[in-house]
Amino acid sequence: MIWKPEDDWDVVEGTHEALVDAETFWTVQERVKVKQPGRKRSENNIFRGIMFCGECGKRMAFCSRKKDERRKSLGTFSCNANRRYGGKVCTTHYISLEQVKAIVLADIRRHAMLVAEDADAYADYLMSLSQTGQLSEQKAMKKELDAAQRCLSELATLMQRIYEDNVFGRLADNLYQTLSAKYEAKTKKLKTRTAEIQALLTEATTKTQGIQDFTALVAPYANITELDEELVHTLIEKIIVHEKEIIDGETVMRIEIYYRFIGKTSDCLSRSVTPIKTKTESVAATDSIA
């Protein structure tokens, strides 16, 4: 068996009928990544595996509690790095399960209601937000891609030239080997980068379909009153919780919700949730012990 580098693979998708749809498959893969032993799992934690600290990027741990008169919450999320290593690694900040539920439920209903009012207008709105944030980035990527492709063409010419010079005795073997290795390494690096850029540009061109997929996905949930684990993991990629901050004399905690398919929306509502006022931001995924 001869192993071929991944750059030389020819991948052909869709040659067989799928057993499950792609969305279900990748949802399961994300949940399998964070699979935990039964003794560590909590039935109350419907956000398992998708809660992240906004300061250090680590997962947030869930501390389950039995609800009683003294403890009004079923549990809290806090930075796992801070819990394990202290304040030198990350700050001490936490949010209750009930707060996260209220924020996510309200935001899902907001999206669903906007879709129900006018699905086409809402899709156009999301597309305009996405394009506003990505046009300059796409322009820079295209410029970088053009430069990389020109460089690859020049390297191919140089490789041909030093090969001919070596064959006809104009370039010593040791110098040829040195130059050849140098050009090949640079070529490999540029090919990897061009593949990354092309993938990013392709992803950007499929944004329209992604927005349509999201509107269809969220539409049925305009009137929901309760969240469950299946719904949360169907709609959301991850949730990022930032440290509390003081704004206009009020304690505010910023929450970023990364939904499937859609880009960042900057007009999410700030909501007052006891004991802190929580400001939410909705963000789409394409980057995650809760």
C-alpha positions in Angstrom: 0.0 0.0 0.0 1.4 3.4 -1.0 0.1 6.4 0.9 -0.7 9.4 -1.2 -0.5 13.0 0.3 -4.0 14.5 0.9 -3.1 17.2 -1.7 -3.1 14.5 -4.4 -6.5 13.0 -3.4 -9.4 13.1 -5.9 -12.6 13.3 -3.8 -15.9 12.6 -5.4 -19.0 13.2 -3.2 -22.5 12.0 -3.6 -21.8 8.7 -5.4 -24.0 6.7 -3.0 -27.4 7.4 -1.5 -26.9 8.7 2.1 -28.3 6.8 5.0 -29.1 10.0 6.8 -29.1 13.6 5.7 -25.9 15.6 6.1 -27.3 18.0 8.7 -28.3 15.1 11.0 -24.9 13.4 10.4 -22.8 16.4 11.4 -25.1 17.3 14.3 -24.4 13.8 15.7 -20.6 14.1 15.1 -20.5 17.3 17.1 -22.4 15.7 20.0 -20.2 12.6 19.9 -17.1 14.8 20.4 -18.3 15.8 23.8 -19.8 12.5 24.9 -19.3 12.1 28.7 -19.7 9.1 31.1 -23.2 8.7 32.4 -22.1 9.6 36.0 -21.0 13.0 34.8 -24.1 13.9 32.8 -26.9 15.9 34.0 -30.4 15.7 32.6 -30.9 19.4 33.3 -28.0 20.4 31.1 -29.5 20.7 27.6 -26.5 22.8 26.4 -23.9 20.1 26.9 -20.8 20.6 24.7 -21.8 24.0 23.3 -21.0 26.4 26.1 -17.7 28.3 25.8 -15.9 31.0 27.8 -15.6 34.3 25.9 -12.3 35.2 27.7 -10.1 32.1 27.3 -12.1 30.0 24.7 -12.3 26.9 27.0 -15.5 25.0 27.6 -17.7 26.1 30.5 -18.4 23.5 33.2 -21.9 22.8 34.4 -22.5 22.4 38.1 -25.9 20.7 38.7 -28.0 21.5 41.7 -31.3 20.3 43.2 -33.8 23.1 43.2 -35.1 24.1 46.6 -36.1 27.3 48.4 -32.5 28.3 49.1 -31.2 27.6 45.6 -33.5 28.9 43.0 -31.3 27.6 40.1 -31.0 24.0 38.7 -27.3 24.7 38.0 -24.7 27.2 36.7 -22.1 27.4 34.0 -18.7 28.7 34.8 -15.3 28.7 33.1 -13.7 25.3 33.5 -10.2 26.7 33.2 -10.9 29.1 36.1 -12.3 26.3 38.2 -9.3 24.1 37.6 -6.4 26.6 37.6 -7.8 29.7 39.2 -7.7 33.4 38.3 -4.2 33.3 36.7 -5.7 31.5 33.7 -9.2 33.1 33.4 -11.6 35.3 35.3 -14.4 34.0 37.6 -17.7 34.5 35.8 -20.8 32.3 35.7 -24.3 32.2 34.4 -27.3 30.2 35.6 -29.0 27.5 33.5 -32.3 29.4 33.8 -30.6 32.6 32.4 -29.2 30.8 29.4 -32.5 29.1 28.7 -34.4 32.3 28.8 -31.9 34.1 26.5 -31.8 31.3 24.0 -35.6 30.7 24.0 -36.3 34.4 23.4 -33.7 34.7 20.6 -35.0 31.6 18.8 -38.5 32.9 19.0 -37.4 36.2 17.7 -35.8 34.7 14.6 -38.8 32.4 14.1 -41.3 35.3 14.3 -39.3 37.4 11.8 -39.4 34.4 9.4 -43.2 34.1 10.0 -43.8 37.7 9.3 -41.9 37.8 5.9 -39.5 35.0 5.2 -38.1 36.6 2.0 -37.5 40.0 3.7 -35.8 38.3 6.6 -33.6 36.2 4.3 -32.6 39.4 2.4 -31.9 41.1 5.7 -29.5 38.3 6.8 -27.8 38.3 3.4 -27.2 42.0 3.6 -25.6 41.6 7.1 -23.5 38.8 5.8 -22.3 40.7 2.8 -21.6 43.9 4.8 -19.2 42.0 7.0 -17.7 39.8 4.3 -17.2 41.9 1.2 -13.9 43.4 2.2 -12.7 40.0 3.6 -13.6 38.3 0.3 -11.9 41.0 -1.7 -8.7 40.5 0.3 -8.9 36.7 -0.1 -9.3 37.0 -3.8 -6.3 39.3 -4.0 -4.2 36.8 -2.0 -5.4 33.9 -4.1 -4.4 35.7 -7.4 -1.0 36.4 -5.9 -0.5 32.8 -4.8 -1.5 31.5 -8.2 1.0 33.8 -9.9 3.7 32.7 -7.5 2.9 29.0 -8.2 3.2 29.7 -11.9 6.6 31.4 -11.4 7.8 28.5 -9.2 6.8 26.0 -11.9 8.9 28.0 -14.4 11.8 28.1 -12.0 11.6 24.4 -11.3 11.7 23.7 -15.1 14.6 26.1 -15.6 16.9 24.6 -12.9 16.0 21.1 -14.1 17.2 22.0 -17.6 20.3 23.7 -16.2 21.2 20.6 -14.2 20.6 18.3 -17.2 22.9 20.4 -19.4 25.6 20.8 -16.8 25.0 24.5 -16.1 23.9 23.8 -12.5 25.8 21.5 -10.0 23.8 18.6 -8.6 24.1 19.7 -4.9 22.9 23.2 -5.8 20.1 21.8 -7.9 18.9 19.6 -5.0 19.0 22.6 -2.6 17.0 24.8 -4.9 14.6 22.1 -5.8 13.8 21.3 -2.2 13.3 25.0 -1.5 10.9 25.5 -4.4 9.0 22.3 -3.7 8.5 23.3 0.0 7.2 26.8 -1.1 5.0 25.2 -3.7 3.4 22.8 -1.2 2.8 25.7 1.3 1.2 27.8 -1.4 -1.0 25.0 -2.7 -2.3 24.4 0.9 -3.1 28.1 1.3 -4.8 28.4 -2.1 -7.0 25.4 -1.2 -7.9 27.0 2.1 -8.8 30.3 0.4 -10.9 28.5 -2.3 -12.8 26.6 0.4 -13.5 29.9 2.2 -14.7 31.6 -1.0 -16.9 28.6 -1.9 -18.4 28.7 1.6 -19.2 32.4 1.0 -20.9 31.7 -2.3 -23.2 29.1 -0.6 -24.3 31.6 2.1 -27.6 32.2 0.3 -28.5 28.5 0.5 -27.5 28.4 4.1 -29.8 31.3 5.0 -32.7 29.6 3.2 -31.9 26.4 5.2 -31.9 28.4 8.5 -35.2 30.1 7.8 -36.8 26.8 7.1 -35.2 25.2 10.2 -36.3 27.9 12.6 -39.7 28.8 11.2 -41.7 26.2 13.2 -40.5 27.6 16.6 -42.2 31.0 16.8 -44.5 29.9 19.6 -42.4 27.5 21.6 -42.4 27.9 25.3 -39.8 25.3 26.3 -36.4 24.2 25.1 -35.1 20.6 24.8 -31.7 19.2 24.1 -32.6 18.1 20.5 -33.9 21.5 19.5 -30.9 23.3 21.0 -28.4 21.1 19.2 -30.4 21.3 15.9 -30.3 25.1 15.8 -27.1 26.1 17.6 -23.5 25.4 17.1 -22.1 27.1 20.2 -22.8 29.7 22.8 -20.0 32.0 24.1 -20.3 33.7 27.6 -18.2 36.8 28.3 -17.2 38.3 31.5 -19.5 40.7 33.2 -19.0 44.4 32.5 -20.4 47.7 33.7 -22.3 49.7 31.1 -24.1 52.9 32.1 -24.0 51.8 35.7 -25.5 48.4 35.0 -23.9 45.0 35.2 -24.1 43.4 31.7 -23.0 40.0 30.4 -22.6 39.5 26.7 -23.8 36.2 25.2 -23.0 35.2 21.6 -25.2 32.5 20.0 -23.7 30.8 17.0 -26.6 29.5 14.9 -26.3 27.0 12.1 -26.0 28.5 8.5 -26.4 32.2 9.2 -24.0 35.1 9.7 -23.7 37.5 12.6 -26.7 39.7 13.4 -25.9 42.8 15.2 -29.4 43.9 16.3 -30.2 41.3 19.0 -32.1 42.6 22.0 -30.6 43.3 25.4 -32.6 41.5 28.0 -32.7 42.0 31.8 -32.4 38.6 33.5 -32.1 38.5 37.3 -29.6 39.0 38.8 -27.8 40.5 35.8 -28.8 42.3 32.6 -27.7 40.1 29.7 -26.9 41.4 26.2 -27.1 38.7 23.5 -25.5 38.6 20.1 -26.5 36.0 17.5 -23.6 34.6 15.4 -23.5 31.8 12.9 -21.1 29.0 13.0 -19.1 27.3 10.2 -15.2 27.1 16.1 -15.9 24.1 21.1 -17.3 21.0 30.4 -20.8 21.9 29.6 
